């Protein structure tokens, strides 16, 4: 016995309608509509970030990168870690 599955793929018309709904919600979310942001996240799994959230993320990422580089170089920030004897 072979199991058959009834996979129903969305039609081109359904996909276009879905994209259209997402476009409308994105426009509203960018303008600051919280309900549109929640609906995008709940129904479509799309998270919309505000510009302040993006700036915070960029700053924290840069801080982490600087911290990582300073740990590689040592506490004094110099590239050469060898000590020369004269």
PDB file with one MODEL, atoms N, CA, C and O in Angstrom:
MODEL        1
ATOM      1  N   UNK A   1       0.829  -1.174   0.000  1.00  0.00           N
ATOM      2  CA  UNK A   1       0.000   0.000   0.000  1.00  0.00           C
ATOM      3  C   UNK A   1       0.877   1.242   0.000  1.00  0.00           C
ATOM      4  O   UNK A   1       1.777   1.400   0.825  1.00  0.00           O
ATOM      5  N   UNK A   2       0.599   2.073  -0.906  1.00  0.00           N
ATOM      6  CA  UNK A   2       1.353   3.323  -0.941  1.00  0.00           C
ATOM      7  C   UNK A   2       0.456   4.445  -0.437  1.00  0.00           C
ATOM      8  O   UNK A   2      -0.724   4.537  -0.773  1.00  0.00           O
ATOM      9  N   UNK A   3       1.049   5.265   0.358  1.00  0.00           N
ATOM     10  CA  UNK A   3       0.289   6.390   0.916  1.00  0.00           C
ATOM     11  C   UNK A   3       0.312   7.540  -0.075  1.00  0.00           C
ATOM     12  O   UNK A   3       1.369   7.950  -0.555  1.00  0.00           O
ATOM     13  N   UNK A   4      -0.840   8.038  -0.363  1.00  0.00           N
ATOM     14  CA  UNK A   4      -0.904   9.181  -1.270  1.00  0.00           C
ATOM     15  C   UNK A   4      -1.188  10.432  -0.459  1.00  0.00           C
ATOM     16  O   UNK A   4      -1.918  10.401   0.532  1.00  0.00           O
ATOM     17  N   UNK A   5      -0.602  11.516  -0.894  1.00  0.00           N
ATOM     18  CA  UNK A   5      -0.833  12.782  -0.208  1.00  0.00           C
ATOM     19  C   UNK A   5      -1.510  13.742  -1.159  1.00  0.00           C
ATOM     20  O   UNK A   5      -1.228  13.762  -2.357  1.00  0.00           O
ATOM     21  N   UNK A   6      -2.369  14.504  -0.627  1.00  0.00           N
ATOM     22  CA  UNK A   6      -3.061  15.514  -1.421  1.00  0.00           C
ATOM     23  C   UNK A   6      -2.439  16.873  -1.125  1.00  0.00           C
ATOM     24  O   UNK A   6      -2.952  17.652  -0.322  1.00  0.00           O
ATOM     25  N   UNK A   7      -1.339  17.129  -1.784  1.00  0.00           N
ATOM     26  CA  UNK A   7      -0.692  18.419  -1.604  1.00  0.00           C
ATOM     27  C   UNK A   7      -1.365  19.439  -2.500  1.00  0.00           C
ATOM     28  O   UNK A   7      -1.489  19.249  -3.710  1.00  0.00           O
ATOM     29  N   UNK A   8      -1.787  20.501  -1.892  1.00  0.00           N
ATOM     30  CA  UNK A   8      -2.404  21.567  -2.670  1.00  0.00           C
ATOM     31  C   UNK A   8      -1.455  22.748  -2.704  1.00  0.00           C
ATOM     32  O   UNK A   8      -1.182  23.374  -1.680  1.00  0.00           O
ATOM     33  N   UNK A   9      -0.963  23.040  -3.875  1.00  0.00           N
ATOM     34  CA  UNK A   9      -0.067  24.168  -4.032  1.00  0.00           C
ATOM     35  C   UNK A   9      -0.885  25.411  -4.355  1.00  0.00           C
ATOM     36  O   UNK A   9      -1.861  25.339  -5.101  1.00  0.00           O
ATOM     37  N   UNK A  10      -0.490  26.550  -3.794  1.00  0.00           N
ATOM     38  CA  UNK A  10      -1.242  27.774  -4.089  1.00  0.00           C
ATOM     39  C   UNK A  10      -1.110  28.164  -5.560  1.00  0.00           C
ATOM     40  O   UNK A  10      -0.067  27.976  -6.186  1.00  0.00           O
ATOM     41  N   UNK A  11      -2.177  28.700  -6.074  1.00  0.00           N
ATOM     42  CA  UNK A  11      -2.161  29.136  -7.473  1.00  0.00           C
ATOM     43  C   UNK A  11      -1.420  30.462  -7.578  1.00  0.00           C
ATOM     44  O   UNK A  11      -1.130  31.114  -6.575  1.00  0.00           O
ATOM     45  N   UNK A  12      -1.124  30.840  -8.801  1.00  0.00           N
ATOM     46  CA  UNK A  12      -0.428  32.101  -9.038  1.00  0.00           C
ATOM     47  C   UNK A  12      -1.261  33.271  -8.507  1.00  0.00           C
ATOM     48  O   UNK A  12      -0.723  34.235  -7.964  1.00  0.00           O
ATOM     49  N   UNK A  13      -2.558  33.170  -8.672  1.00  0.00           N
ATOM     50  CA  UNK A  13      -3.466  34.220  -8.212  1.00  0.00           C
ATOM     51  C   UNK A  13      -3.426  34.347  -6.686  1.00  0.00           C
ATOM     52  O   UNK A  13      -3.431  35.455  -6.149  1.00  0.00           O
ATOM     53  N   UNK A  14      -3.386  33.204  -5.993  1.00  0.00           N
ATOM     54  CA  UNK A  14      -3.327  33.218  -4.527  1.00  0.00           C
ATOM     55  C   UNK A  14      -2.003  33.789  -4.032  1.00  0.00           C
ATOM     56  O   UNK A  14      -1.970  34.540  -3.058  1.00  0.00           O
ATOM     57  N   UNK A  15      -0.922  33.432  -4.702  1.00  0.00           N
ATOM     58  CA  UNK A  15       0.385  33.960  -4.313  1.00  0.00           C
ATOM     59  C   UNK A  15       0.461  35.468  -4.522  1.00  0.00           C
ATOM     60  O   UNK A  15       1.025  36.189  -3.699  1.00  0.00           O
ATOM     61  N   UNK A  16      -0.107  35.938  -5.623  1.00  0.00           N
ATOM     62  CA  UNK A  16      -0.122  37.375  -5.900  1.00  0.00           C
ATOM     63  C   UNK A  16      -0.935  38.113  -4.842  1.00  0.00           C
ATOM     64  O   UNK A  16      -0.530  39.181  -4.381  1.00  0.00           O
ATOM     65  N   UNK A  17      -2.066  37.557  -4.459  1.00  0.00           N
ATOM     66  CA  UNK A  17      -2.904  38.170  -3.425  1.00  0.00           C
ATOM     67  C   UNK A  17      -2.160  38.220  -2.094  1.00  0.00           C
ATOM     68  O   UNK A  17      -2.248  39.207  -1.364  1.00  0.00           O
ATOM     69  N   UNK A  18      -1.427  37.148  -1.782  1.00  0.00           N
ATOM     70  CA  UNK A  18      -0.647  37.100  -0.537  1.00  0.00           C
ATOM     71  C   UNK A  18       0.438  38.171  -0.541  1.00  0.00           C
ATOM     72  O   UNK A  18       0.617  38.885   0.446  1.00  0.00           O
ATOM     73  N   UNK A  19       1.165  38.280  -1.662  1.00  0.00           N
ATOM     74  CA  UNK A  19       2.213  39.301  -1.767  1.00  0.00           C
ATOM     75  C   UNK A  19       1.627  40.700  -1.644  1.00  0.00           C
ATOM     76  O   UNK A  19       2.224  41.585  -1.031  1.00  0.00           O
ATOM     77  N   UNK A  20       0.457  40.887  -2.232  1.00  0.00           N
ATOM     78  CA  UNK A  20      -0.206  42.189  -2.167  1.00  0.00           C
ATOM     79  C   UNK A  20      -0.557  42.544  -0.718  1.00  0.00           C
ATOM     80  O   UNK A  20      -0.347  43.679  -0.289  1.00  0.00           O
ATOM     81  N   UNK A  21      -1.088  41.577   0.035  1.00  0.00           N
ATOM     82  CA  UNK A  21      -1.409  41.804   1.447  1.00  0.00           C
ATOM     83  C   UNK A  21      -0.153  42.154   2.238  1.00  0.00           C
ATOM     84  O   UNK A  21      -0.167  43.060   3.072  1.00  0.00           O
ATOM     85  N   UNK A  22       0.937  41.428   1.968  1.00  0.00           N
ATOM     86  CA  UNK A  22       2.200  41.691   2.665  1.00  0.00           C
ATOM     87  C   UNK A  22       2.706  43.089   2.337  1.00  0.00           C
ATOM     88  O   UNK A  22       3.169  43.805   3.225  1.00  0.00           O
ATOM     89  N   UNK A  23       2.624  43.483   1.075  1.00  0.00           N
ATOM     90  CA  UNK A  23       3.066  44.824   0.671  1.00  0.00           C
ATOM     91  C   UNK A  23       2.293  45.911   1.409  1.00  0.00           C
ATOM     92  O   UNK A  23       2.882  46.877   1.895  1.00  0.00           O
ATOM     93  N   UNK A  24       0.982  45.752   1.491  1.00  0.00           N
ATOM     94  CA  UNK A  24       0.151  46.744   2.176  1.00  0.00           C
ATOM     95  C   UNK A  24       0.516  46.812   3.655  1.00  0.00           C
ATOM     96  O   UNK A  24       0.651  47.899   4.216  1.00  0.00           O
ATOM     97  N   UNK A  25       0.675  45.644   4.286  1.00  0.00           N
ATOM     98  CA  UNK A  25       1.035  45.615   5.704  1.00  0.00           C
ATOM     99  C   UNK A  25       2.418  46.218   5.941  1.00  0.00           C
ATOM    100  O   UNK A  25       2.629  46.911   6.936  1.00  0.00           O
ATOM    101  N   UNK A  26       3.356  45.960   5.037  1.00  0.00           N
ATOM    102  CA  UNK A  26       4.694  46.540   5.183  1.00  0.00           C
ATOM    103  C   UNK A  26       4.656  48.060   5.108  1.00  0.00           C
ATOM    104  O   UNK A  26       5.322  48.742   5.888  1.00  0.00           O
ATOM    105  N   UNK A  27       3.886  48.585   4.182  1.00  0.00           N
ATOM    106  CA  UNK A  27       3.762  50.043   4.064  1.00  0.00           C
ATOM    107  C   UNK A  27       3.198  50.642   5.347  1.00  0.00           C
ATOM    108  O   UNK A  27       3.675  51.673   5.821  1.00  0.00           O
ATOM    109  N   UNK A  28       2.179  49.992   5.907  1.00  0.00           N
ATOM    110  CA  UNK A  28       1.585  50.483   7.150  1.00  0.00           C
ATOM    111  C   UNK A  28       2.573  50.364   8.315  1.00  0.00           C
ATOM    112  O   UNK A  28       2.683  51.270   9.142  1.00  0.00           O
ATOM    113  N   UNK A  29       3.290  49.235   8.370  1.00  0.00           N
ATOM    114  CA  UNK A  29       4.232  49.003   9.463  1.00  0.00           C
ATOM    115  C   UNK A  29       5.380  50.003   9.432  1.00  0.00           C
ATOM    116  O   UNK A  29       5.825  50.468  10.482  1.00  0.00           O
ATOM    117  N   UNK A  30       5.859  50.336   8.244  1.00  0.00           N
ATOM    118  CA  UNK A  30       6.951  51.300   8.116  1.00  0.00           C
ATOM    119  C   UNK A  30       6.502  52.676   8.603  1.00  0.00           C
ATOM    120  O   UNK A  30       7.301  53.449   9.132  1.00  0.00           O
ATOM    121  N   UNK A  31       5.236  52.967   8.421  1.00  0.00           N
ATOM    122  CA  UNK A  31       4.700  54.251   8.886  1.00  0.00           C
ATOM    123  C   UNK A  31       4.445  54.257  10.394  1.00  0.00           C
ATOM    124  O   UNK A  31       4.130  55.301  10.964  1.00  0.00           O
ATOM    125  N   UNK A  32       4.578  53.096  11.043  1.00  0.00           N
ATOM    126  CA  UNK A  32       4.453  53.034  12.499  1.00  0.00           C
ATOM    127  C   UNK A  32       3.207  52.351  13.016  1.00  0.00           C
ATOM    128  O   UNK A  32       2.941  52.419  14.216  1.00  0.00           O
ATOM    129  N   UNK A  33       2.440  51.704  12.180  1.00  0.00           N
ATOM    130  CA  UNK A  33       1.225  51.019  12.597  1.00  0.00           C
ATOM    131  C   UNK A  33       1.599  49.731  13.339  1.00  0.00           C
ATOM    132  O   UNK A  33       2.115  48.785  12.744  1.00  0.00           O
ATOM    133  N   UNK A  34       1.329  49.712  14.656  1.00  0.00           N
ATOM    134  CA  UNK A  34       1.712  48.561  15.478  1.00  0.00           C
ATOM    135  C   UNK A  34       0.907  47.308  15.146  1.00  0.00           C
ATOM    136  O   UNK A  34       1.439  46.199  15.191  1.00  0.00           O
ATOM    137  N   UNK A  35      -0.369  47.477  14.814  1.00  0.00           N
ATOM    138  CA  UNK A  35      -1.194  46.314  14.462  1.00  0.00           C
ATOM    139  C   UNK A  35      -0.661  45.639  13.201  1.00  0.00           C
ATOM    140  O   UNK A  35      -0.664  44.413  13.095  1.00  0.00           O
ATOM    141  N   UNK A  36      -0.206  46.446  12.251  1.00  0.00           N
ATOM    142  CA  UNK A  36       0.353  45.888  11.018  1.00  0.00           C
ATOM    143  C   UNK A  36       1.642  45.126  11.318  1.00  0.00           C
ATOM    144  O   UNK A  36       1.888  44.065  10.745  1.00  0.00           O
ATOM    145  N   UNK A  37       2.467  45.672  12.221  1.00  0.00           N
ATOM    146  CA  UNK A  37       3.710  44.983  12.604  1.00  0.00           C
ATOM    147  C   UNK A  37       3.405  43.631  13.242  1.00  0.00           C
ATOM    148  O   UNK A  37       4.034  42.623  12.921  1.00  0.00           O
ATOM    149  N   UNK A  38       2.424  43.625  14.156  1.00  0.00           N
ATOM    150  CA  UNK A  38       2.053  42.380  14.830  1.00  0.00           C
ATOM    151  C   UNK A  38       1.494  41.356  13.847  1.00  0.00           C
ATOM    152  O   UNK A  38       1.810  40.169  13.929  1.00  0.00           O
ATOM    153  N   UNK A  39       0.668  41.819  12.923  1.00  0.00           N
ATOM    154  CA  UNK A  39       0.068  40.908  11.945  1.00  0.00           C
ATOM    155  C   UNK A  39       1.134  40.312  11.027  1.00  0.00           C
ATOM    156  O   UNK A  39       1.084  39.126  10.700  1.00  0.00           O
ATOM    157  N   UNK A  40       2.104  41.140  10.613  1.00  0.00           N
ATOM    158  CA  UNK A  40       3.197  40.632   9.781  1.00  0.00           C
ATOM    159  C   UNK A  40       3.974  39.546  10.513  1.00  0.00           C
ATOM    160  O   UNK A  40       4.330  38.522   9.930  1.00  0.00           O
ATOM    161  N   UNK A  41       4.231  39.780  11.787  1.00  0.00           N
ATOM    162  CA  UNK A  41       4.995  38.804  12.563  1.00  0.00           C
ATOM    163  C   UNK A  41       4.189  37.531  12.803  1.00  0.00           C
ATOM    164  O   UNK A  41       4.706  36.428  12.629  1.00  0.00           O
ATOM    165  N   UNK A  42       2.936  37.675  13.199  1.00  0.00           N
ATOM    166  CA  UNK A  42       2.108  36.509  13.523  1.00  0.00           C
ATOM    167  C   UNK A  42       1.762  35.665  12.299  1.00  0.00           C
ATOM    168  O   UNK A  42       1.903  34.443  12.325  1.00  0.00           O
ATOM    169  N   UNK A  43       1.312  36.312  11.234  1.00  0.00           N
ATOM    170  CA  UNK A  43       0.818  35.566  10.075  1.00  0.00           C
ATOM    171  C   UNK A  43       1.909  35.167   9.086  1.00  0.00           C
ATOM    172  O   UNK A  43       1.841  34.101   8.473  1.00  0.00           O
ATOM    173  N   UNK A  44       2.914  36.027   8.935  1.00  0.00           N
ATOM    174  CA  UNK A  44       3.903  35.786   7.883  1.00  0.00           C
ATOM    175  C   UNK A  44       5.328  35.576   8.409  1.00  0.00           C
ATOM    176  O   UNK A  44       6.220  35.216   7.641  1.00  0.00           O
ATOM    177  N   UNK A  45       5.546  35.795   9.701  1.00  0.00           N
ATOM    178  CA  UNK A  45       6.876  35.612  10.272  1.00  0.00           C
ATOM    179  C   UNK A  45       7.865  36.691   9.860  1.00  0.00           C
ATOM    180  O   UNK A  45       9.073  36.456   9.837  1.00  0.00           O
ATOM    181  N   UNK A  46       7.354  37.872   9.536  1.00  0.00           N
ATOM    182  CA  UNK A  46       8.207  38.980   9.103  1.00  0.00           C
ATOM    183  C   UNK A  46       8.297  39.991  10.239  1.00  0.00           C
ATOM    184  O   UNK A  46       7.278  40.518  10.685  1.00  0.00           O
ATOM    185  N   UNK A  47       9.517  40.263  10.711  1.00  0.00           N
ATOM    186  CA  UNK A  47       9.727  41.240  11.784  1.00  0.00           C
ATOM    187  C   UNK A  47      10.170  42.548  11.171  1.00  0.00           C
ATOM    188  O   UNK A  47      11.123  42.587  10.392  1.00  0.00           O
ATOM    189  N   UNK A  48       9.479  43.623  11.521  1.00  0.00           N
ATOM    190  CA  UNK A  48       9.814  44.955  11.021  1.00  0.00           C
ATOM    191  C   UNK A  48      10.479  45.713  12.162  1.00  0.00           C
ATOM    192  O   UNK A  48       9.914  45.840  13.248  1.00  0.00           O
ATOM    193  N   UNK A  49      11.691  46.219  11.906  1.00  0.00           N
ATOM    194  CA  UNK A  49      12.444  46.948  12.914  1.00  0.00           C
ATOM    195  C   UNK A  49      12.362  48.444  12.657  1.00  0.00           C
ATOM    196  O   UNK A  49      12.341  48.889  11.509  1.00  0.00           O
ATOM    197  N   UNK A  50      12.315  49.217  13.737  1.00  0.00           N
ATOM    198  CA  UNK A  50      12.332  50.671  13.594  1.00  0.00           C
ATOM    199  C   UNK A  50      13.771  51.117  13.361  1.00  0.00           C
ATOM    200  O   UNK A  50      14.712  50.357  13.593  1.00  0.00           O
ATOM    201  N   UNK A  51      13.933  52.344  12.905  1.00  0.00           N
ATOM    202  CA  UNK A  51      15.282  52.843  12.627  1.00  0.00           C
ATOM    203  C   UNK A  51      16.104  52.918  13.906  1.00  0.00           C
ATOM    204  O   UNK A  51      17.313  52.690  13.870  1.00  0.00           O
ATOM    205  N   UNK A  52      15.476  53.232  15.034  1.00  0.00           N
ATOM    206  CA  UNK A  52      16.223  53.293  16.297  1.00  0.00           C
ATOM    207  C   UNK A  52      16.699  51.900  16.714  1.00  0.00           C
ATOM    208  O   UNK A  52      17.799  51.754  17.248  1.00  0.00           O
ATOM    209  N   UNK A  53      15.873  50.874  16.471  1.00  0.00           N
ATOM    210  CA  UNK A  53      16.288  49.500  16.785  1.00  0.00           C
ATOM    211  C   UNK A  53      17.464  49.079  15.911  1.00  0.00           C
ATOM    212  O   UNK A  53      18.374  48.393  16.378  1.00  0.00           O
ATOM    213  N   UNK A  54      17.446  49.486  14.650  1.00  0.00           N
ATOM    214  CA  UNK A  54      18.536  49.151  13.734  1.00  0.00           C
ATOM    215  C   UNK A  54      19.818  49.843  14.174  1.00  0.00           C
ATOM    216  O   UNK A  54      20.885  49.228  14.164  1.00  0.00           O
ATOM    217  N   UNK A  55      19.730  51.109  14.558  1.00  0.00           N
ATOM    218  CA  UNK A  55      20.910  51.850  15.015  1.00  0.00           C
ATOM    219  C   UNK A  55      21.481  51.230  16.286  1.00  0.00           C
ATOM    220  O   UNK A  55      22.698  51.122  16.428  1.00  0.00           O
ATOM    221  N   UNK A  56      20.606  50.821  17.216  1.00  0.00           N
ATOM    222  CA  UNK A  56      21.059  50.151  18.439  1.00  0.00           C
ATOM    223  C   UNK A  56      21.810  48.866  18.099  1.00  0.00           C
ATOM    224  O   UNK A  56      22.873  48.593  18.657  1.00  0.00           O
ATOM    225  N   UNK A  57      21.252  48.086  17.185  1.00  0.00           N
ATOM    226  CA  UNK A  57      21.875  46.826  16.785  1.00  0.00           C
ATOM    227  C   UNK A  57      23.243  47.078  16.161  1.00  0.00           C
ATOM    228  O   UNK A  57      24.210  46.388  16.483  1.00  0.00           O
ATOM    229  N   UNK A  58      23.329  48.069  15.265  1.00  0.00           N
ATOM    230  CA  UNK A  58      24.601  48.373  14.615  1.00  0.00           C
ATOM    231  C   UNK A  58      25.653  48.786  15.639  1.00  0.00           C
ATOM    232  O   UNK A  58      26.808  48.367  15.559  1.00  0.00           O
ATOM    233  N   UNK A  59      25.241  49.616  16.608  1.00  0.00           N
ATOM    234  CA  UNK A  59      26.170  50.090  17.630  1.00  0.00           C
ATOM    235  C   UNK A  59      26.659  48.927  18.488  1.00  0.00           C
ATOM    236  O   UNK A  59      27.854  48.816  18.762  1.00  0.00           O
ATOM    237  N   UNK A  60      25.739  48.060  18.910  1.00  0.00           N
ATOM    238  CA  UNK A  60      26.138  46.933  19.755  1.00  0.00           C
ATOM    239  C   UNK A  60      27.033  45.968  18.983  1.00  0.00           C
ATOM    240  O   UNK A  60      27.972  45.405  19.545  1.00  0.00           O
ATOM    241  N   UNK A  61      26.744  45.779  17.698  1.00  0.00           N
ATOM    242  CA  UNK A  61      27.572  44.894  16.881  1.00  0.00           C
ATOM    243  C   UNK A  61      28.978  45.466  16.730  1.00  0.00           C
ATOM    244  O   UNK A  61      29.963  44.731  16.811  1.00  0.00           O
ATOM    245  N   UNK A  62      29.071  46.776  16.510  1.00  0.00           N
ATOM    246  CA  UNK A  62      30.369  47.429  16.388  1.00  0.00           C
ATOM    247  C   UNK A  62      31.136  47.341  17.702  1.00  0.00           C
ATOM    248  O   UNK A  62      32.338  47.076  17.699  1.00  0.00           O
ATOM    249  N   UNK A  63      30.451  47.560  18.826  1.00  0.00           N
ATOM    250  CA  UNK A  63      31.094  47.457  20.137  1.00  0.00           C
ATOM    251  C   UNK A  63      31.632  46.048  20.372  1.00  0.00           C
ATOM    252  O   UNK A  63      32.747  45.876  20.866  1.00  0.00           O
ATOM    253  N   UNK A  64      30.827  45.036  20.012  1.00  0.00           N
ATOM    254  CA  UNK A  64      31.280  43.648  20.181  1.00  0.00           C
ATOM    255  C   UNK A  64      32.501  43.363  19.325  1.00  0.00           C
ATOM    256  O   UNK A  64      33.425  42.677  19.762  1.00  0.00           O
ATOM    257  N   UNK A  65      32.507  43.891  18.101  1.00  0.00           N
ATOM    258  CA  UNK A  65      33.636  43.660  17.197  1.00  0.00           C
ATOM    259  C   UNK A  65      34.901  44.327  17.724  1.00  0.00           C
ATOM    260  O   UNK A  65      35.981  43.738  17.677  1.00  0.00           O
ATOM    261  N   UNK A  66      34.772  45.552  18.226  1.00  0.00           N
ATOM    262  CA  UNK A  66      35.922  46.262  18.792  1.00  0.00           C
ATOM    263  C   UNK A  66      36.452  45.515  20.005  1.00  0.00           C
ATOM    264  O   UNK A  66      37.663  45.362  20.162  1.00  0.00           O
ATOM    265  N   UNK A  67      35.544  45.044  20.871  1.00  0.00           N
ATOM    266  CA  UNK A  67      35.952  44.294  22.053  1.00  0.00           C
ATOM    267  C   UNK A  67      36.687  43.016  21.657  1.00  0.00           C
ATOM    268  O   UNK A  67      37.696  42.659  22.265  1.00  0.00           O
ATOM    269  N   UNK A  68      36.179  42.336  20.645  1.00  0.00           N
ATOM    270  CA  UNK A  68      36.799  41.094  20.176  1.00  0.00           C
ATOM    271  C   UNK A  68      38.198  41.363  19.639  1.00  0.00           C
ATOM    272  O   UNK A  68      39.127  40.609  19.929  1.00  0.00           O
ATOM    273  N   UNK A  69      38.357  42.432  18.856  1.00  0.00           N
ATOM    274  CA  UNK A  69      39.669  42.772  18.313  1.00  0.00           C
ATOM    275  C   UNK A  69      40.638  43.177  19.406  1.00  0.00           C
ATOM    276  O   UNK A  69      41.817  42.827  19.346  1.00  0.00           O
ATOM    277  N   UNK A  70      40.162  43.909  20.407  1.00  0.00           N
ATOM    278  CA  UNK A  70      41.058  44.333  21.480  1.00  0.00           C
ATOM    279  C   UNK A  70      41.507  43.141  22.312  1.00  0.00           C
ATOM    280  O   UNK A  70      42.621  43.142  22.835  1.00  0.00           O
ATOM    281  N   UNK A  71      40.659  42.123  22.445  1.00  0.00           N
ATOM    282  CA  UNK A  71      41.066  40.924  23.180  1.00  0.00           C
ATOM    283  C   UNK A  71      42.120  40.143  22.407  1.00  0.00           C
ATOM    284  O   UNK A  71      43.017  39.549  23.004  1.00  0.00           O
ATOM    285  N   UNK A  72      42.016  40.141  21.085  1.00  0.00           N
ATOM    286  CA  UNK A  72      43.019  39.453  20.273  1.00  0.00           C
ATOM    287  C   UNK A  72      44.380  40.125  20.388  1.00  0.00           C
ATOM    288  O   UNK A  72      45.411  39.457  20.469  1.00  0.00           O
ATOM    289  N   UNK A  73      44.370  41.454  20.395  1.00  0.00           N
ATOM    290  CA  UNK A  73      45.625  42.206  20.408  1.00  0.00           C
ATOM    291  C   UNK A  73      46.210  42.331  21.801  1.00  0.00           C
ATOM    292  O   UNK A  73      47.390  42.653  21.938  1.00  0.00           O
ATOM    293  N   UNK A  74      45.454  42.098  22.797  1.00  0.00           N
ATOM    294  CA  UNK A  74      45.911  42.300  24.159  1.00  0.00           C
ATOM    295  C   UNK A  74      45.273  43.556  24.706  1.00  0.00           C
ATOM    296  O   UNK A  74      44.579  44.275  23.988  1.00  0.00           O
ATOM    297  N   UNK A  75      45.506  43.814  25.962  1.00  0.00           N
ATOM    298  CA  UNK A  75      44.852  44.951  26.598  1.00  0.00           C
ATOM    299  C   UNK A  75      45.382  46.292  26.126  1.00  0.00           C
ATOM    300  O   UNK A  75      44.649  47.281  26.138  1.00  0.00           O
ATOM    301  N   UNK A  76      46.654  46.347  25.707  1.00  0.00           N
ATOM    302  CA  UNK A  76      47.213  47.640  25.319  1.00  0.00           C
ATOM    303  C   UNK A  76      46.898  48.002  23.873  1.00  0.00           C
ATOM    304  O   UNK A  76      47.175  49.127  23.456  1.00  0.00           O
ATOM    305  N   UNK A  77      46.334  47.094  23.103  1.00  0.00           N
ATOM    306  CA  UNK A  77      45.934  47.406  21.744  1.00  0.00           C
ATOM    307  C   UNK A  77      47.041  47.295  20.720  1.00  0.00           C
ATOM    308  O   UNK A  77      46.816  47.584  19.545  1.00  0.00           O
ATOM    309  N   UNK A  78      48.231  46.885  21.129  1.00  0.00           N
ATOM    310  CA  UNK A  78      49.323  46.779  20.159  1.00  0.00           C
ATOM    311  C   UNK A  78      49.233  45.460  19.414  1.00  0.00           C
ATOM    312  O   UNK A  78      48.718  44.471  19.935  1.00  0.00           O
ATOM    313  N   UNK A  79      49.740  45.456  18.191  1.00  0.00           N
ATOM    314  CA  UNK A  79      49.674  44.242  17.381  1.00  0.00           C
ATOM    315  C   UNK A  79      50.785  43.260  17.739  1.00  0.00           C
ATOM    316  O   UNK A  79      50.586  42.048  17.668  1.00  0.00           O
ATOM    317  N   UNK A  80      51.934  43.767  18.116  1.00  0.00           N
ATOM    318  CA  UNK A  80      53.073  42.898  18.416  1.00  0.00           C
ATOM    319  C   UNK A  80      53.018  42.463  19.867  1.00  0.00           C
ATOM    320  O   UNK A  80      53.025  43.296  20.773  1.00  0.00           O
ATOM    321  N   UNK A  81      52.964  41.174  20.083  1.00  0.00           N
ATOM    322  CA  UNK A  81      52.885  40.643  21.427  1.00  0.00           C
ATOM    323  C   UNK A  81      54.219  40.069  21.897  1.00  0.00           C
ATOM    324  O   UNK A  81      54.329  39.623  23.039  1.00  0.00           O
ATOM    325  N   UNK A  82      55.230  40.074  21.033  1.00  0.00           N
ATOM    326  CA  UNK A  82      56.524  39.518  21.419  1.00  0.00           C
ATOM    327  C   UNK A  82      57.346  40.581  22.127  1.00  0.00           C
ATOM    328  O   UNK A  82      57.257  41.769  21.816  1.00  0.00           O
ATOM    329  N   UNK A  83      58.140  40.134  23.075  1.00  0.00           N
ATOM    330  CA  UNK A  83      59.009  41.044  23.822  1.00  0.00           C
ATOM    331  C   UNK A  83      60.418  40.841  23.306  1.00  0.00           C
ATOM    332  O   UNK A  83      60.917  39.717  23.257  1.00  0.00           O
ATOM    333  N   UNK A  84      61.056  41.930  22.922  1.00  0.00           N
ATOM    334  CA  UNK A  84      62.415  41.844  22.398  1.00  0.00           C
ATOM    335  C   UNK A  84      63.416  42.149  23.504  1.00  0.00           C
ATOM    336  O   UNK A  84      63.262  43.111  24.256  1.00  0.00           O
ATOM    337  N   UNK A  85      64.432  41.318  23.585  1.00  0.00           N
ATOM    338  CA  UNK A  85      65.516  41.548  24.543  1.00  0.00           C
ATOM    339  C   UNK A  85      66.690  42.158  23.817  1.00  0.00           C
ATOM    340  O   UNK A  85      67.068  41.689  22.743  1.00  0.00           O
ATOM    341  N   UNK A  86      67.274  43.202  24.388  1.00  0.00           N
ATOM    342  CA  UNK A  86      68.433  43.852  23.764  1.00  0.00           C
ATOM    343  C   UNK A  86      69.716  43.375  24.369  1.00  0.00           C
ATOM    344  O   UNK A  86      70.791  43.818  23.964  1.00  0.00           O
TER     345      UNK A  86
ENDMDL
END
